[in-house]
Every structure is written in C-alpha cells, then in structure tokens.
Amino acid sequence: MSATILVTGASGFVGNALMAAAAGRHLRRALRQPALHPLPDDVVVGDIGHDTDWGSALSGVDCVVHLAARTHILGNDDAEALAMYHDVNVEGTRRLARKAADSGVKRFVFLSSIKVNGEATLDKPFKETDLPAPQDSYGITKRDAENVLRAICAESKMEWVILRPPLVYGPGVKGNFLRLLKIIFSGLPLPLASLENRRSLIHVANLADALITCIDNPAAAGHIWLASDVEGVSTPELIRKLSAAMDRPARLLPCPLTLLKLGAALCRQTEAINRLSGSLAVDSSNLRHTLGWRPRIPLDQGLIDTARWYHRTQIEQRH
C-alpha cells in the first residue's frame, strides 16, 4: 500500500501545484471547509490553530506536508496582527506536529519562508547556515514554528524537513506579484528604471517539485533547505520581461533611489518600495547538489507563462 501524505493548505496556490505534481500518490487534503470539488479522502479540520482536531486527518498518515499559514499582509504588522499570526503559524504548527508525532507520522515537511533569514541581502545571498533575522510578524512566527517543530521531533521518532522559498510566482499567483501584473497591464508608468537590485524567485511548479524531494529523499531529514530558481532578476528586468510577455510597453522611468524612497514615505508605502528596490538573493545550491533537485522551469519561461496567464484572463473577462 502506498504511503498516505496529509497536505494542509492543499487548496491554496502552492497546494494546488503540489497536488498536481504528486498526482497518483495517496494524498489526503486537510481543508478548512468542504471543497467545491471534493476528493474521496478529504478531511475538514476547520481553522488551524492551538485547538484544531487532527484525529481523523492523521489516521494512517506516513508524512505531513504543512503548507497552511497566515501569510503576510502589507501594513498589518502591529501587536494584534502578531497574535493572529502566532496562533496559526506557531500554535497551529505545534498542535499538528505534536499530534502527528503521537500518531506515528514518520516525516513532517514544513514550508517556511526565506523571511526567516531576513528581508534583504547586500554582498552575498542567503544560505541555510545564516543566523535567522526575521523582521516582521510573518517571518518571526515562521522562525518560531520551525523551532517548535524541531523541538517536538527531538523528543519523538518523527523526522523534520524545513523548506524556505523566496517569492513564489506562476499562473494563478496572488498577492504582491499579482498587483505588479495589474500595474504593468494597465500601462501605468513606474519610476523604477534606475534600480540595480537582485531578487530570487521560485516558480510554483519548481517549489512543488522541491517539496516532493523533501518528502522522498532520505537525506532531506533533519535539515533546513533554501529553494529558488537558479537565476535572479532585477526589478526593472522583471518588469520588462513581464511587459513583453503581455505585449505591453515597459513604461519604466528613471528616478534616484533617494527620491523614490522619499516619495514612498510621504505616501506611506515605505515597505512596498523597499521590497521593490531591495535585493534578496538566495543560494539554493545545497538543495540542488545534495538532494539532486533541479528547477525544471527556467525563470524566463516561468515569467512568460505567468504573464500570458494574466493577459489571457484579462482578455477573457472583457468578452
């Protein structure tokens, strides 16, 4: 009988990609509410937090892939927000990991975030050996969840694997990347031509493949892994590539970074401009060389696919 894999967040952006990439395996979705198109082994667990009932969801499970999380929202990083992040990301992980260990689960794969390493890189990319330096509620609670998981596994026979990706993109993307696509499609000019940053991304299908590697490879256990597409891209390059794929002009205007940040501060968009102007490079060579994972979708192709998906959806909505 094939191993049963419990997937939280299975109906989300990354979860859907993982379900597609792992088709043919015995996957069980832990859902917040009944799905519009249910699968035979779905289990509804409700909201994830400190008191979630995982009993039936974990029955007969060999591996847990924990994708579900409260994700970061721009401008929502006060004490109240931290408490909400904590209940889902930390206490929710604690509850699931403890119940999984008690149920005899062999491996727990946790999708974390590069934000555990920090928000920006200067002269060298992030590596697994860097000391954690999270700066917002999301990154802090992801770091704390990692520590909780490792502590629980240290007291049980359950193996842990932690994967930290940077910004995830691909057809169906949401959040900040979707907002950028909307701006490019609208034709609004962007004063970002002078930026000389470097950012790492990962296509959602490449991330799904990395998760499968973490499920299958015995050498993955007990380690933190960074995953990203091999290539990086500057913000102006990113905009030019997406614009070309959507058949839109890249309306990039030059503007000194100091003036850009001043204008952003006046408009209360400091965090947004820091994300666009700063560098965040990731060294994923350890995952590639040690576990043999290879991102099968190159960055240029992934950006083309994503831009064309958005362009197609906008044209369809107009007809």
N, C-alpha and C positions, 0 to 999 in steps of 0.2 A: 504493500500500500504506500502511495506517495505521501511525503510529508505535508502536514497541514500548516499553512502560513497565515497568521492573523495580520491583517493590514488595517491600521487606523488611518483616518483621513483618506480612505480609498476613493472617495467621490470627488476629491479635490484635483487641482491641476497636476501635481506630481503623482497623486494616487491613481488617476486615470491612466497616466503614462506607464506606471508600474504594472497595472492590471493588464494592459495591452502587451507589454514586453514579456510578462510572465504567463501569458495565455497557455493553457494546457496543464498548468500546475494546480494543485488544490489550494486555492486562495479563499479565505473567509474574510468578508468585509465587516468591520465593526463600524456601524453607522449611527449618526446622531438621531436620525428619523428614518422611517421606511422609505426606500428608494422608489422613484417613479417606475424604474425598470429593475425589479428585484432579481437577485440571483439566488439559487437554491440554498446556499449556506450562509446567507446574510444574517447578521445578528444586530439588533438595535440596542445600543447601550445608552443612548441619551447623551447629555452633555458630559464632557470629560473633565474630571476634577478630583477632589480628595475623597469623594464618596461614590464614585462610579461602580456599578455592579458588573464585574467582569466574569462572573461564574460560568455562564453558558458559552460566552465568547471564547474562553480559553480551554474549553473541554477538548482534549485530544490534540492540542496545538503543539507543534515542534519548534516553531520560530515565530517571533513577533517582529513586525516592521512598524515602528511607531512614527507616523508622518504627521498626525494631527497636532496642531498647535494654535495658540493665539498668536497671530502674526502682527508685525509692526505696522502701525498706522501713523503717518506723519502728523505731528502736532499733538500727539496723545501720549505723553510721557511723564505725567505727574504721579504723585503718590498713589492716587486711586487707580490709575492705569497699571502701575506696578503690581498692585494687589491682585488685579484681574489676570494679568499675565502669570503671576506666581501660582494662582490656583490651578490654572490649566496646564501651564508648561512645566511647573515643578511638582506640585502636589498630584496633578493628574498622572505624570510620569512615575512618581513614587508609588502611587496606588497600583498602576498597571504593572510595573516591574516587580513589585512585591508579590502580587497575585500570580504573575507569570512564573516567578521562581518557585512559589509554593505549589504550582500546578505541574511542575516538571518540564517547563519550556527549556529547550536546550540553548537557544541563541536569541538575543534581543538586539535588533538593529535599530539604532536611534538616528533619525535625521535631525541634525543640529543645524548650525549656521556658521559661516565664516565671521559673522559679527561677534562670535565668542573671541576670536583673535583680536578684533578691533575694527575701527571704521575706515582706516586709511593706511596705505603703505607709502614709504618715502624712497629709500635707496635699495630695498630688496623686498621680494614677495613674501607673503605669509607662508610659514611652514608648520607642520604638526608640532614641532619642538618649541615653538614660540610660547611664551607665557600668556595666558588669557588676559585680555584687556578690553572686555565689553564696556560699552559706553551708554547704552540705552536699556530700557526695560526688557525689550525682546532679547537682546544679547546677554544681559545679566541672567535672565531666567533660563535661557538655553544652557549657559555655563553651569548654573546650579542644578539643572536637570541632568546634565552629564555626570556631575559629581554624585548625585543621588543614585543614578543607575549603577555607577561603578562600585559604590559602597554596598548596594544590595547584592550585586553579583559576587563581590568579595566574600560574602557570607553564605553563598549558595554555590551550586554547581552550574548555574546559568552563565553562558558566555555573553559578553557585551561587544558590540561594534558601534562606533560613532562615526558618522559621515558629516563633514562640514562643507556645504557648497556655497558659492557666491550667488549673485543674482541669477535666477533661473528664468529662461525665456523659451519661446516656442509657440506654435499655434495654440490659441486658447489662453495665452498669458493674460494676467490681470495686473493690478497694482501700478507701480511707477512706470514699468515698461509699456503698459497699455496706454497710459497717459501720454508718454512720449510719442507713441504711434499716432495718437489722435492729433497731437500738435503738428506733427510732420504732414499728416494727411490734409489738415486744414490749410496748410500753406503759410502759417504764421512765421514771421522771421524769428530766428533765435540768435542772440548775441554771444555765441559760443565758439566762433571760429578760431579764437586765439588760444584756446585750451590745449595744453600739451600733456595731458594725463594718460594713464594706462589703467584699464579696468579688465578684470577677468569675468567671464560669464560662463554659464553652462546650459546647453540645450536640454530641455526636459527629458528627451529620449536618452541622451547620454547619461543623465542623472539616474534614470530608471535602470539602465544597464549597470551603473556603479552600485546601485542598491542590490541588484541580483548577484553581483560579485561578492558583496558583503554577506549575503545570505549563504552562498555556496562555498566560498573559499575557506578552507580550514585556517589558513594563515591570517585571515582578517580578524579573528577573535582577539580581544584584549587590546585593540589599537584604535587610535583616532586617525582618520584619513581625510585629506583635503581633496576635493574633486572639482575640476574645472575643465572647460575646453582648453586645448593646448595653446591656442592663440589668444592674445589680448587685443584690446581695441581702445583707441581714444574716443572721447565723446564726439568730436567733430567727424571722425571716421565712421563711427556708429550711425550718426545721422545721415551722412552721405550714402552709406550702404543701404539703409532702410528707405531713404528717399528714392534712390534709383530703382529699388525693387517694387516700389509703389507707383513708379512713373510720376513722381512729384519732384519739383526742383528743390534742392537743398538750400534753403534760404538762411545761410549762415552769415552773420555779421561779426566783424572783429570788435572786440571790446576788452580793455585791460582787466585782468582778474580783480584788481582792487576796486575798480568802479562796479564791476559785476557784483561783488560781494556787498558793496555799499548799497546798491540798489535793492539787492535781495533782503538786506537787513531792514531797509525802510518799508519793504512790502511784507515783512515777517516771513520771508522764505529762505532764511539762512540755511536751515537743514537741507532743503531741496537743492540749493545751489552748491552746497558742499558735496552732495552726492554726485552731482553732475560734473563738478570741476576737479574733485579729488581723485587720487589714484587708489586702486585696491586690486593689487596683483596677487595671484595665488599660485603656489608651486605644487602641482599635483603629480610630480614625477614619482613620488613614493608609491602612490596608488597604481600608477602605470607599470613601474619597474618591479615592484614586489608582488603585486596580485595579478599582473598581466591585463589590467583593464585598459581599453582603448576607446576614446570617444569616437564613435563611428560617423557622426555628423560633423563635418568641419564648420567652423564659425561662419564663414561666408555663406555656405549653403543653408545653415540654420537661420541666419538673418533673412535670407531671401525667402525661405519658406514661411517665416513668421510674418514678414511684411506683406507677402502675397495673400496669406490667410486674412490679414486685417483688411487689405484692399478689397478682397473678394466679398467679405462680409458687409462692408460699407456699400458696395455696388448693389448687392442683393437687397439690402434694406431700402434702397431707393426705388426698387422696382416692385 
